[in-house]
Amino acid sequence: MTLLVKAKGWAKRLKRDVLALWLASRDRRVPWHAKLAAGAVAAYALSPIDLIPDFIPVLGYLDDLLIVPLGIMLAVRLVPAPLMSEFRQEAERWAERPTSRIGFAFILAIWICCFGFALWSLWELT
């Protein structure tokens, strides 16, 4: 098996798990702390805005290569195994990727706060 085939399989499983976590965050059988982690990870992964923009060399892809997979691993461990298996099966049946308006709003709020802090810092320097 070539490295490219392994990488494609890994990416496909990550995509499936993100969707499964999105489903888990909306299911009332999942404990609240697992819902919180699953929802945060899914919202970030499905959000069109990254915390670290991709045009920044090296760091831009750090979230895609490290932060998202580690967040998925943590959230998957918090969701009970039988439920996670059920969510994974349901995620495989979904053909479309859902959009997360809450995730978009959350990431946008972080960027606005960072921009505001930067402006405030510059204002204080003058």
SVG drawing of the C-alpha trace seen along z (x, -y; Angstrom):
<svg xmlns="http://www.w3.org/2000/svg" viewBox="-32 -58 39 60">
<polyline fill="none" stroke="black" stroke-width="0.4" points="0.0,0.0 1.5,-3.3 1.8,-6.3 -0.7,-8.3 -3.4,-5.6 -2.8,-5.5 -3.0,-9.3 -6.3,-9.3 -7.7,-6.7 -6.7,-8.7 -8.2,-11.8 -11.5,-10.0 -11.6,-8.6 -11.0,-12.1 -13.8,-13.6 -16.1,-10.8 -15.2,-11.3 -15.8,-15.1 -19.3,-14.5 -19.9,-11.8 -18.8,-14.2 -21.1,-16.8 -23.9,-14.3 -22.8,-13.4 -22.9,-17.0 -26.6,-17.0 -27.6,-13.7 -29.1,-13.8 -27.6,-10.4 -24.1,-11.8 -22.8,-13.3 -22.6,-17.1 -18.8,-17.3 -18.5,-15.0 -21.1,-17.1 -19.1,-20.2 -15.8,-18.7 -17.5,-17.1 -19.3,-20.3 -16.2,-22.5 -14.0,-20.1 -16.7,-19.7 -17.4,-23.4 -13.8,-24.2 -13.1,-21.5 -16.2,-22.4 -15.6,-26.2 -14.4,-27.9 -12.2,-30.2 -9.1,-28.8 -7.7,-30.1 -4.3,-30.2 -4.7,-31.3 -3.2,-28.9 -1.1,-31.6 1.2,-31.8 4.2,-29.6 4.3,-26.3 2.0,-27.5 -0.9,-27.9 -1.1,-24.2 -0.3,-23.3 -4.0,-23.4 -5.0,-21.2 -2.2,-18.6 -2.1,-18.6 -4.8,-20.5 -7.8,-19.1 -6.7,-15.4 -5.7,-15.7 -9.1,-17.3 -10.9,-14.6 -9.0,-11.9 -9.9,-13.6 -13.6,-14.1 -13.9,-10.5 -12.6,-9.1 -15.2,-11.2 -18.2,-9.9 -19.3,-6.4 -17.9,-3.7 -21.3,-2.2 -22.7,-5.7 -19.6,-6.7 -19.9,-3.6 -23.5,-4.4 -22.6,-8.0 -19.8,-6.8 -22.2,-4.6 -24.7,-7.5 -21.9,-9.8 -20.9,-7.3 -24.5,-7.5 -24.4,-11.3 -23.3,-12.5 -23.1,-16.2 -20.9,-18.1 -23.0,-20.2 -22.2,-23.8 -21.8,-25.2 -23.0,-28.7 -22.3,-28.5 -18.7,-27.4 -18.4,-30.2 -19.6,-32.8 -17.3,-31.4 -14.2,-31.5 -15.2,-35.0 -15.6,-36.2 -12.1,-35.0 -10.7,-36.8 -12.6,-40.0 -11.2,-39.8 -7.7,-39.3 -8.0,-42.2 -9.5,-44.4 -6.6,-43.5 -4.1,-44.3 -5.7,-47.7 -5.9,-48.4 -2.2,-47.5 -1.2,-49.8 -3.4,-52.6 -1.6,-52.2 1.8,-52.5 1.1,-55.9"/>
</svg>
